[in-house]
Amino acid sequence: MLAAAAAPLPPPSGWRYALVDLPHRPNQVAVDLEVNGEQYTVLVEPRRSLVDCLRDDLGLTGSHVGCEQGVCGACTVLLDGEAVRGCLLLTVQAQGTSITTVEGLAQGGELSPLQSAFHESFALQCGYCTPGFLISSLALLARNPHPSRTEVREALSGNLCRCTGYDTIVDAVMASSR
């Protein structure tokens, strides 16, 4: 006979459950995340990728799932300030970290300077790759506020775009660094 599962502990004050109404299942674990400045506790299977959790459990659909192999960069997010591929990172590996997605860039309804530079430089077309480029560019500018064009190209070499070419994207990052 199986014993009844103990009731889960309530989250710390100020935290909210992303999956409030789902019962805890034995194959799920609770993971505490800070995403775009908000605290969450999510119940996930240990094999769930971070990008799937962000999109499906938290409703943050800006990070895209492209290749699911870490090649295209569409799923890039900041994890404690470092650009990582959300498709290659398991949610459980992000326990206790601070995550920034593309939704966290705009503040108070205003585009960030980097987003504005992308807009003004026509650095997007279909937009599928744009979140990954924005996050990778943000990580670059955080560690090197005034990169050269070569440094920008190198930093963005892990992001693929099939629409714009890369010159306008590099132009946008350069404009944002001024």
Contacts in CASP RR format, 6 or more apart in sequence:
PFRMAT RR
TARGET T0000
AUTHOR 0000-0000-0000
METHOD contacts of the structure
MODEL  1
MLAAAAAPLPPPSGWRYALVDLPHRPNQVAVDLEVNGEQYTVLVEPRRSL
VDCLRDDLGLTGSHVGCEQGVCGACTVLLDGEAVRGCLLLTVQAQGTSIT
TVEGLAQGGELSPLQSAFHESFALQCGYCTPGFLISSLALLARNPHPSRT
EVREALSGNLCRCTGYDTIVDAVMASSR
5 24 0 8 1.000
5 26 0 8 1.000
8 24 0 8 1.000
8 30 0 8 1.000
11 17 0 8 1.000
11 32 0 8 1.000
11 39 0 8 1.000
11 41 0 8 1.000
12 39 0 8 1.000
14 39 0 8 1.000
15 32 0 8 1.000
15 39 0 8 1.000
15 40 0 8 1.000
15 41 0 8 1.000
16 38 0 8 1.000
16 39 0 8 1.000
16 40 0 8 1.000
16 41 0 8 1.000
17 40 0 8 1.000
17 41 0 8 1.000
17 42 0 8 1.000
17 43 0 8 1.000
18 40 0 8 1.000
18 41 0 8 1.000
18 42 0 8 1.000
18 57 0 8 1.000
18 58 0 8 1.000
19 42 0 8 1.000
19 43 0 8 1.000
19 57 0 8 1.000
22 43 0 8 1.000
24 30 0 8 1.000
24 43 0 8 1.000
25 43 0 8 1.000
27 45 0 8 1.000
27 46 0 8 1.000
28 43 0 8 1.000
28 44 0 8 1.000
28 45 0 8 1.000
29 43 0 8 1.000
29 44 0 8 1.000
29 45 0 8 1.000
29 46 0 8 1.000
29 92 0 8 1.000
30 41 0 8 1.000
30 42 0 8 1.000
30 43 0 8 1.000
31 41 0 8 1.000
31 42 0 8 1.000
31 43 0 8 1.000
31 44 0 8 1.000
31 53 0 8 1.000
31 91 0 8 1.000
31 92 0 8 1.000
31 94 0 8 1.000
31 95 0 8 1.000
31 96 0 8 1.000
32 39 0 8 1.000
32 40 0 8 1.000
32 41 0 8 1.000
32 95 0 8 1.000
32 96 0 8 1.000
33 39 0 8 1.000
33 40 0 8 1.000
33 41 0 8 1.000
33 42 0 8 1.000
33 91 0 8 1.000
33 94 0 8 1.000
33 95 0 8 1.000
33 96 0 8 1.000
33 97 0 8 1.000
33 99 0 8 1.000
34 40 0 8 1.000
34 96 0 8 1.000
34 97 0 8 1.000
34 98 0 8 1.000
34 99 0 8 1.000
35 54 0 8 1.000
35 58 0 8 1.000
35 60 0 8 1.000
35 99 0 8 1.000
35 100 0 8 1.000
35 101 0 8 1.000
36 60 0 8 1.000
36 99 0 8 1.000
36 100 0 8 1.000
36 101 0 8 1.000
36 103 0 8 1.000
36 104 0 8 1.000
37 98 0 8 1.000
37 104 0 8 1.000
40 58 0 8 1.000
42 53 0 8 1.000
42 57 0 8 1.000
42 58 0 8 1.000
42 91 0 8 1.000
44 53 0 8 1.000
44 57 0 8 1.000
44 91 0 8 1.000
44 92 0 8 1.000
46 90 0 8 1.000
46 92 0 8 1.000
47 90 0 8 1.000
48 90 0 8 1.000
48 91 0 8 1.000
48 92 0 8 1.000
49 68 0 8 1.000
49 86 0 8 1.000
49 87 0 8 1.000
49 88 0 8 1.000
49 89 0 8 1.000
49 90 0 8 1.000
49 91 0 8 1.000
50 77 0 8 1.000
50 84 0 8 1.000
50 86 0 8 1.000
50 87 0 8 1.000
50 89 0 8 1.000
50 90 0 8 1.000
50 91 0 8 1.000
50 93 0 8 1.000
50 94 0 8 1.000
50 99 0 8 1.000
51 63 0 8 1.000
51 64 0 8 1.000
51 65 0 8 1.000
51 75 0 8 1.000
51 77 0 8 1.000
51 86 0 8 1.000
51 87 0 8 1.000
52 65 0 8 1.000
52 91 0 8 1.000
53 91 0 8 1.000
54 60 0 8 1.000
54 63 0 8 1.000
54 77 0 8 1.000
54 86 0 8 1.000
54 99 0 8 1.000
54 101 0 8 1.000
55 61 0 8 1.000
55 62 0 8 1.000
55 63 0 8 1.000
55 65 0 8 1.000
60 101 0 8 1.000
60 103 0 8 1.000
62 101 0 8 1.000
62 102 0 8 1.000
62 103 0 8 1.000
62 131 0 8 1.000
63 74 0 8 1.000
63 75 0 8 1.000
63 76 0 8 1.000
63 77 0 8 1.000
63 86 0 8 1.000
63 101 0 8 1.000
63 102 0 8 1.000
63 131 0 8 1.000
63 132 0 8 1.000
64 74 0 8 1.000
64 75 0 8 1.000
64 128 0 8 1.000
64 129 0 8 1.000
64 131 0 8 1.000
64 132 0 8 1.000
65 74 0 8 1.000
65 75 0 8 1.000
65 87 0 8 1.000
66 72 0 8 1.000
66 73 0 8 1.000
66 74 0 8 1.000
66 75 0 8 1.000
66 87 0 8 1.000
66 128 0 8 1.000
67 73 0 8 1.000
67 74 0 8 1.000
67 87 0 8 1.000
68 87 0 8 1.000
69 87 0 8 1.000
69 88 0 8 1.000
70 85 0 8 1.000
70 87 0 8 1.000
70 88 0 8 1.000
71 158 0 8 1.000
71 160 0 8 1.000
72 129 0 8 1.000
72 158 0 8 1.000
72 159 0 8 1.000
72 160 0 8 1.000
73 85 0 8 1.000
73 129 0 8 1.000
73 132 0 8 1.000
73 136 0 8 1.000
73 158 0 8 1.000
73 159 0 8 1.000
73 160 0 8 1.000
74 128 0 8 1.000
74 129 0 8 1.000
74 131 0 8 1.000
74 132 0 8 1.000
74 159 0 8 1.000
74 160 0 8 1.000
75 85 0 8 1.000
75 86 0 8 1.000
75 87 0 8 1.000
75 132 0 8 1.000
76 83 0 8 1.000
76 84 0 8 1.000
76 85 0 8 1.000
76 86 0 8 1.000
76 131 0 8 1.000
76 132 0 8 1.000
76 135 0 8 1.000
76 136 0 8 1.000
76 159 0 8 1.000
77 83 0 8 1.000
77 84 0 8 1.000
77 86 0 8 1.000
77 99 0 8 1.000
77 100 0 8 1.000
77 101 0 8 1.000
77 135 0 8 1.000
78 84 0 8 1.000
78 99 0 8 1.000
78 100 0 8 1.000
78 101 0 8 1.000
78 135 0 8 1.000
78 138 0 8 1.000
78 139 0 8 1.000
79 89 0 8 1.000
79 94 0 8 1.000
79 97 0 8 1.000
79 98 0 8 1.000
79 99 0 8 1.000
80 97 0 8 1.000
80 98 0 8 1.000
81 98 0 8 1.000
81 100 0 8 1.000
81 139 0 8 1.000
81 142 0 8 1.000
82 139 0 8 1.000
83 135 0 8 1.000
83 136 0 8 1.000
83 138 0 8 1.000
83 139 0 8 1.000
100 135 0 8 1.000
100 138 0 8 1.000
101 131 0 8 1.000
101 135 0 8 1.000
102 130 0 8 1.000
102 131 0 8 1.000
102 132 0 8 1.000
102 134 0 8 1.000
102 135 0 8 1.000
105 111 0 8 1.000
105 112 0 8 1.000
105 114 0 8 1.000
105 115 0 8 1.000
105 134 0 8 1.000
105 138 0 8 1.000
106 112 0 8 1.000
106 115 0 8 1.000
111 119 0 8 1.000
113 176 0 8 1.000
114 134 0 8 1.000
114 137 0 8 1.000
114 138 0 8 1.000
114 141 0 8 1.000
114 172 0 8 1.000
114 173 0 8 1.000
114 176 0 8 1.000
115 134 0 8 1.000
116 176 0 8 1.000
117 123 0 8 1.000
117 172 0 8 1.000
117 173 0 8 1.000
117 175 0 8 1.000
117 176 0 8 1.000
118 124 0 8 1.000
118 130 0 8 1.000
118 133 0 8 1.000
118 134 0 8 1.000
118 169 0 8 1.000
118 172 0 8 1.000
120 172 0 8 1.000
120 175 0 8 1.000
121 168 0 8 1.000
121 169 0 8 1.000
121 171 0 8 1.000
121 172 0 8 1.000
121 175 0 8 1.000
122 164 0 8 1.000
122 168 0 8 1.000
123 130 0 8 1.000
123 133 0 8 1.000
123 164 0 8 1.000
123 168 0 8 1.000
123 169 0 8 1.000
123 171 0 8 1.000
123 172 0 8 1.000
124 130 0 8 1.000
124 163 0 8 1.000
124 164 0 8 1.000
125 163 0 8 1.000
125 164 0 8 1.000
126 163 0 8 1.000
127 163 0 8 1.000
129 159 0 8 1.000
129 160 0 8 1.000
129 161 0 8 1.000
129 162 0 8 1.000
129 163 0 8 1.000
132 159 0 8 1.000
133 156 0 8 1.000
133 159 0 8 1.000
133 161 0 8 1.000
133 169 0 8 1.000
136 155 0 8 1.000
136 156 0 8 1.000
136 158 0 8 1.000
136 159 0 8 1.000
137 152 0 8 1.000
137 155 0 8 1.000
137 156 0 8 1.000
137 169 0 8 1.000
137 172 0 8 1.000
137 173 0 8 1.000
137 176 0 8 1.000
139 155 0 8 1.000
140 147 0 8 1.000
140 151 0 8 1.000
140 152 0 8 1.000
140 155 0 8 1.000
140 156 0 8 1.000
140 173 0 8 1.000
141 147 0 8 1.000
141 173 0 8 1.000
141 176 0 8 1.000
141 177 0 8 1.000
144 151 0 8 1.000
145 177 0 8 1.000
146 177 0 8 1.000
147 155 0 8 1.000
147 173 0 8 1.000
147 174 0 8 1.000
147 177 0 8 1.000
149 170 0 8 1.000
149 174 0 8 1.000
152 170 0 8 1.000
152 173 0 8 1.000
152 174 0 8 1.000
153 166 0 8 1.000
153 170 0 8 1.000
156 166 0 8 1.000
156 169 0 8 1.000
156 170 0 8 1.000
156 173 0 8 1.000
161 169 0 8 1.000
END
